Amino acid sequence: MRIATVKKDVCIAPKECPFICRNVCPVVRSGKDCILEGADKKPVIDEGLCIGCGICVKKCPVQCISILNLPEELKTQALHRYTKNGFKLFRTIIPQFGEVVGVLGPNGIGKTTAIQILAGMEYPNLGRVGEKPEHKEIVQFFRGTEAQPYFEKLFKKQINLAYKPQYVDAIPKGFNGTVKELLQKVDKNKNITKVAEQLNITRVLDRDIKNISGGELQRTAIAATILKGANVMFFDEPSSYLDIKQRLNVSRLIYSLKNKDTSISVIEHDLIVLDYISDLLQVMYGEPGVYGVVSHTMSSKNGINTYLDGYLKDENVRFRDHIIKFEAHPLTKKGKNPILTEWTDITKKLGDFRLSVSEGKIEVNEIVGILGENGTGKTTFAKILAGELKPDTGSIDTKMKISYKPQYIESNSESTVSEVLASVTKDFGNDEFRHTVINPLQIGKLLNHKINSLSGGELQRVAIAVCLAKNADIYLLDEPSAYLDVEQRLHVAKMIKEAIKKKNSAAIVIDHDLLFLDYISERLLVFRGESSKRGETFGPVDMRTGMNAFLKEVSITMRRDGQTQRPRINKLDSVKDREQKESGNYYYYS
């Protein structure tokens, strides 16, 4: 089976491209209408006539065309397609009553589309664009699977649904009022006080919804989903904007909602959170923006390990050409490398907030991870290091060059990605720069796109590229994993490591993804304190000391998976959890 997609939002025909794809197509040259000009003045490819030569793909100036050959068995398993030559989804996620089902896959693979179909927000057309199959045909499509009774109940309106959207920043655009007023509209069982306390949003209940932070908005959206009292709940990326403590708290709360009459599905890119929160898991694979396939259901552990392996054994499908590997941290002895920068005890007061940073240093060829809850001064410290803020007391070596990727990235530029990169480095046109920065970050296809047209994940990858393209002593990256999927996060971590060693420099990385920090860091700087009131630091110290101190504070223990060596959180009060807490080893030994 052949699938042809055209990204219409990227295509520059007819104004800037004279339909090169049509002009070079051998089928068109033979007199058949394989590629036509559509009503929207964009190319339309006939998948039945296409021979899969790939010439149009290679010749397209903006690389907006994809032609792929898929297994024939998928031909009868298409669940939905928005437009002709648009993204195509195969199979469905299957909600399970009495279980929490996790969903894992790259960005642009159809996870949100699949959830919206299950939530009744999108009507599946079984791959037939412009048609609306009858309920009976859709139920028949799922005959013999666990999805059949679900869709029967959905169409008979026997399911009470609640959906937490992926993009919570859209909520203030559609609602005027306070947080409490929003929650009162959906509070079925009068549980606002209890749920607000559980999610630590009591203090913002009387604030206007437009005046709360991203993390507070995320927790408000989660609260609204819970308060609906639904028996089928969908949470699309619930950890976004949340710090590590909040992620764990939200995970525990969502998991506590599980009972034999309730179905919970969770899309998540934080592997540690996903492993912690889910009982079962379905992997989604394919080509981002082109097609997505939903795997069969597995246990959470096996599902994540299968995703990392890149091979579905039961289906005999290799969906990635490499295995994602984790390695145990060796015990490193610091002090052998030259010092790049150091600072004395530092204090900084911003309004009612006070930050106290203990003395420390950064050495050549090392990556220092920074973790801690929101509002304890991590970004303030980053700005002091970058020279954007001056400390009230104490001093820091300001002779070194710093390249800083901020937490919040400006996205209103009319410049193209290539123009921005060319403005910060002389190496932009070199093959080596393409090999070490462009290719690992997968931004080759974005070079001709304007900055203001990029998605959150695309903008994040470009910002990381800009940061690493500059010539600097220290690369300071604030939340580089935000908006990235699992594979992109690990690509970024590996690339930063390689770049630092090659440049003979150092990096400081602030993030909330424990797995990401564990993968990239050699030492840790832990921020403690009371959110928005005070912050203080512990470190930089070696990984074992830093992680052990932090994990003890949040009362969780971690081990390594025996098969993949990836970090995993022990289930609360499990035998392993109790053993590690009793020994004082909250962080695994490797």
Residue pairs with C-beta under 8 A, 6 or more apart in sequence:
1 69
1 70
1 71
1 72
1 74
1 75
2 47
2 50
2 52
2 67
2 68
2 69
2 70
3 47
3 66
3 67
3 68
3 70
3 88
3 290
3 291
4 45
4 47
4 50
4 65
4 66
4 67
4 85
5 65
5 66
5 85
5 86
5 87
5 88
5 289
5 290
5 291
6 42
6 43
6 44
6 45
6 64
6 65
6 85
7 64
7 65
7 289
8 40
8 42
8 64
8 83
9 453
10 62
10 63
10 64
10 449
11 17
11 42
11 43
11 62
11 64
12 61
12 62
13 19
13 41
13 42
13 43
14 37
14 41
16 61
17 61
17 62
19 35
19 37
19 43
20 56
20 59
20 60
20 61
21 35
21 43
21 45
21 56
21 59
21 60
21 65
22 28
22 35
22 36
22 37
22 43
22 56
24 55
24 56
24 59
25 34
25 35
25 55
25 56
26 51
26 53
26 55
27 34
27 35
27 49
27 50
27 51
28 34
28 35
32 49
33 46
33 49
34 45
34 46
34 49
34 50
35 43
35 44
35 45
35 46
35 56
36 43
36 44
36 46
37 43
37 44
38 44
38 84
43 65
43 85
44 84
44 85
45 56
45 65
45 67
45 85
50 67
52 67
52 69
54 67
56 65
56 67
57 63
57 65
57 66
57 67
61 448
62 445
62 448
63 444
63 445
66 287
66 289
66 290
68 287
68 290
68 291
70 291
71 317
74 90
74 293
77 90
77 91
78 88
78 89
78 90
78 126
78 127
79 89
79 90
79 91
79 92
79 114
79 117
79 124
79 126
79 127
79 141
80 88
80 89
80 113
80 117
80 122
80 124
80 125
80 126
80 127
81 87
81 88
81 89
81 125
81 127
81 128
81 129
82 129
83 129
84 129
86 129
87 108
87 110
87 113
87 289
87 290
87 291
87 292
88 127
88 290
88 291
88 292
89 110
89 113
89 114
89 291
89 292
89 294
90 286
90 291
90 292
90 293
90 294
91 293
91 294
91 295
92 114
92 117
92 118
92 142
92 147
92 294
93 101
93 103
93 111
93 114
93 115
93 118
93 265
93 282
93 294
94 101
94 145
94 146
94 147
94 150
94 282
94 297
95 101
95 118
95 150
95 232
95 263
95 265
96 146
96 263
96 279
96 280
96 297
97 231
97 260
97 261
97 262
97 263
98 258
98 259
98 260
98 261
98 262
98 263
99 258
99 263
99 264
99 279
99 280
100 254
100 255
100 258
100 264
100 265
100 266
100 277
100 278
100 279
100 280
101 263
101 264
101 265
101 266
101 278
101 279
101 280
101 281
101 282
101 297
102 265
102 266
102 267
102 268
102 274
102 275
102 277
102 278
102 280
102 281
102 282
102 300
102 303
103 111
103 114
103 115
103 265
103 266
103 267
103 268
103 281
103 282
103 284
104 268
104 271
104 274
104 281
104 282
104 283
104 284
104 303
104 304
104 307
104 486
105 111
105 283
105 284
105 285
105 286
105 292
105 307
105 485
106 284
106 285
106 288
106 485
106 486
106 487
106 488
107 288
107 455
107 457
107 483
107 484
107 485
107 488
108 288
108 289
109 284
109 285
109 286
109 288
109 292
110 284
110 286
110 291
110 292
111 236
111 267
111 284
111 292
112 166
112 236
112 267
113 122
113 292
114 284
114 292
114 294
115 163
115 234
115 236
115 265
115 267
116 122
116 163
117 123
117 124
118 150
118 154
118 232
118 234
118 265
119 161
119 163
119 232
119 234
120 154
120 161
121 163
123 132
124 133
124 138
125 131
125 132
125 133
126 133
126 137
126 138
126 141
133 141
135 151
135 155
138 151
138 155
139 148
139 151
139 152
139 155
142 148
142 150
142 151
146 297
150 159
153 159
159 231
159 232
160 228
160 229
160 230
160 231
160 232
161 230
161 232
161 233
161 234
162 225
162 226
162 228
162 230
162 232
162 233
162 234
163 225
163 233
163 234
163 236
164 221
164 222
164 224
164 225
164 233
164 234
164 235
164 236
164 238
165 171
165 221
165 236
166 236
166 237
166 240
166 267
168 214
168 217
168 218
168 220
168 221
168 240
168 241
169 214
169 217
171 182
171 209
171 217
171 220
171 221
172 209
172 210
172 217
175 182
175 209
176 209
177 208
177 209
178 205
178 206
178 207
178 208
178 209
179 201
179 204
179 205
179 206
179 207
179 209
179 212
179 216
179 220
180 192
180 205
180 206
182 209
182 220
182 224
183 192
183 195
183 196
183 205
183 220
183 223
183 224
183 227
184 192
186 224
186 227
186 228
187 227
188 227
188 228
188 229
189 227
189 229
191 226
191 227
192 205
192 223
192 227
193 202
195 223
195 226
195 227
196 202
196 205
196 223
198 249
198 253
199 219
199 220
199 222
199 223
199 249
199 250
199 253
200 219
200 246
200 249
201 216
201 219
201 220
201 223
204 212
204 216
204 220
209 217
209 220
212 220
213 241
213 374
214 240
214 241
215 241
215 242
215 243
215 246
215 374
217 241
218 238
218 240
218 241
218 242
219 242
219 246
219 250
222 235
222 238
222 250
222 253
222 254
225 233
225 234
225 235
226 233
226 253
226 257
231 261
231 262
231 263
232 262
232 263
233 257
233 262
233 263
233 264
233 265
234 264
234 265
234 266
234 267
235 254
235 264
235 265
235 266
235 267
235 268
236 267
237 267
237 268
237 269
238 250
238 254
238 266
238 268
239 247
239 250
239 251
239 268
239 269
239 270
239 273
239 512
240 482
240 483
242 250
242 374
242 512
243 372
243 373
243 374
243 512
244 371
244 372
244 373
244 512
244 514
244 550
244 554
245 373
245 554
246 373
246 374
247 270
247 273
247 512
248 273
248 276
248 554
248 556
248 569
251 273
251 276
251 277
252 572
254 264
254 266
254 277
255 276
255 277
257 264
258 264
258 279
266 274
266 277
266 278
268 274
268 277
269 484
269 485
269 486
269 489
270 513
270 514
270 515
271 304
271 486
271 515
271 566
272 513
272 514
272 515
272 567
272 568
272 569
274 281
274 300
274 304
275 300
275 301
275 304
275 568
275 569
276 569
278 300
279 299
279 300
280 297
280 298
280 299
280 300
280 303
281 297
281 298
281 299
281 300
281 302
281 303
281 304
282 294
282 295
282 296
282 297
282 298
282 303
283 294
283 295
283 298
283 303
283 306
283 307
283 312
284 292
284 293
284 294
284 295
285 292
285 293
285 295
285 312
285 317
285 319
285 320
286 292
286 293
286 319
295 303
295 306
295 312
295 315
296 314
296 315
298 306
301 561
301 568
304 564
304 566
305 561
305 563
305 564
306 312
306 313
307 486
308 323
308 324
308 325
308 564
308 566
309 323
309 324
309 564
310 318
310 319
310 320
310 321
310 322
310 323
310 324
311 317
311 318
311 319
311 320
312 319
320 487
324 487
324 490
324 564
325 564
325 565
326 519
326 560
326 564
326 565
326 566
326 567
327 565
328 560
328 565
328 590
329 518
329 522
329 543
329 544
329 590
330 590
331 542
331 544
332 522
332 542
334 363
334 366
334 523
334 542
335 363
337 363
337 364
337 365
337 366
338 363
338 364
339 361
339 362
339 363
339 364
340 361
340 362
340 363
340 364
340 400
340 473
340 474
340 505
340 506
341 361
341 362
341 385
341 396
341 397
341 399
341 400
341 473
341 474
342 359
342 360
342 361
342 362
342 396
342 397
343 357
343 359
343 360
343 361
343 394
343 395
343 396
343 397
344 359
344 394
344 395
344 396
345 356
345 357
345 358
345 359
345 393
345 394
346 355
346 356
346 357
346 381
346 384
346 391
346 393
346 394
346 395
346 396
347 354
347 355
347 356
347 357
347 391
347 392
347 393
347 394
348 354
348 355
348 357
348 377
348 380
348 384
348 389
348 391
348 392
349 355
349 392
350 380
352 532
352 533
353 375
353 377
353 380
353 532
353 533
353 534
353 535
354 533
354 534
354 535
355 377
355 380
355 381
355 534
355 535
355 536
356 534
356 535
356 536
356 537
357 377
357 381
357 384
357 394
357 536
357 537
358 536
358 537
358 538
358 539
360 525
360 537
360 539
360 540
361 540
362 368
362 474
362 506
362 508
362 540
363 506
364 504
364 505
364 506
365 500
365 501
365 504
365 505
365 506
366 500
366 506
366 507
366 522
366 523
367 496
367 497
367 500
367 506
367 507
367 508
367 509
367 520
367 521
367 522
367 523
368 506
368 507
368 508
368 509
368 521
368 522
368 523
368 524
368 525
368 540
369 509
369 510
369 511
369 517
369 520
369 521
369 523
369 524
369 525
369 546
370 378
370 381
370 382
370 508
370 509
370 510
370 511
370 524
370 525
370 526
370 527
371 510
371 511
371 512
371 514
371 517
371 524
371 525
371 526
371 527
371 550
372 378
372 526
372 527
372 528
372 529
372 535
372 550
373 527
373 531
374 531
375 531
375 532
375 533
375 535
376 527
376 528
376 529
376 530
376 531
376 534
376 535
376 536
377 527
377 529
377 535
378 478
378 510
378 527
378 535
379 407
379 478
379 510
380 389
380 535
381 527
381 537
382 404
382 406
382 476
382 478
382 508
382 510
383 389
384 390
384 391
384 396
385 396
385 402
385 474
385 476
385 508
386 402
386 404
386 476
387 398
387 402
388 404
400 472
400 473
400 474
401 471
401 472
401 473
401 474
402 472
402 473
402 474
402 475
402 476
403 467
403 468
403 470
403 472
403 474
403 475
403 476
404 467
404 476
404 478
405 463
405 464
405 466
405 467
405 475
405 476
405 477
405 478
405 480
406 478
407 478
407 479
407 482
407 510
409 459
409 460
409 463
411 451
411 452
411 454
411 459
412 451
412 452
413 420
413 450
413 451
413 452
414 450
414 451
414 452
415 423
415 450
415 451
416 447
416 448
416 449
416 450
416 451
417 443
417 446
417 447
417 448
417 449
417 450
417 451
417 454
417 462
418 428
418 447
418 448
420 451
420 462
420 466
421 428
421 447
421 462
421 465
421 466
421 469
422 428
422 429
424 466
424 469
424 470
425 433
425 469
425 470
425 471
427 433
427 469
428 469
433 469
434 444
436 495
436 498
436 499
436 502
437 465
437 468
437 469
437 495
437 499
438 444
438 447
438 465
440 491
440 492
440 494
440 495
441 461
441 462
441 464
441 465
441 491
441 492
441 495
442 461
442 488
442 491
443 458
443 461
443 462
443 465
446 454
446 458
446 461
446 462
449 458
451 459
451 462
454 462
455 483
456 482
456 483
457 483
457 484
457 485
457 488
459 483
460 480
460 482
460 483
460 484
461 484
461 488
461 492
464 477
464 480
464 492
464 496
467 475
467 476
467 477
468 475
468 495
468 496
468 499
472 503
472 505
473 505
473 506
474 505
474 506
474 507
474 508
475 496
475 499
475 500
475 505
475 506
475 507
475 508
476 507
476 508
477 496
477 507
477 508
477 509
477 510
478 510
479 510
479 511
479 512
480 492
480 496
480 509
480 511
481 489
481 492
481 511
481 512
481 513
481 516
484 492
489 513
489 515
489 516
490 516
490 519
493 516
493 519
493 520
496 507
496 509
496 520
497 520
500 506
500 507
508 525
509 517
509 520
509 521
511 517
514 558
514 567
515 566
515 567
517 524
518 543
518 547
518 567
521 543
522 543
523 539
523 540
523 541
523 542
523 543
523 546
524 539
524 540
524 541
524 542
524 543
524 545
524 546
524 547
524 550
525 537
525 538
525 539
525 540
525 546
526 537
526 538
526 539
526 541
526 546
526 549
526 550
527 535
527 536
527 537
528 535
528 536
528 537
528 538
528 553
529 535
529 536
538 546
538 549
539 545
539 546
540 546
541 549
543 587
544 587
544 589
547 558
547 586
547 587
548 584
548 585
548 586
548 587
551 557
551 558
551 586
551 587
552 584
552 586
556 569
556 570
556 572
556 577
556 586
557 569
557 570
557 576
557 577
557 580
557 581
557 585
557 586
557 587
558 567
558 568
558 569
558 570
558 586
558 587
558 588
559 567
559 568
559 570
559 576
559 580
559 588
560 566
560 567
560 568
560 588
560 590
561 567
561 568
567 588
570 576
570 577
570 580
571 577
580 586
580 588
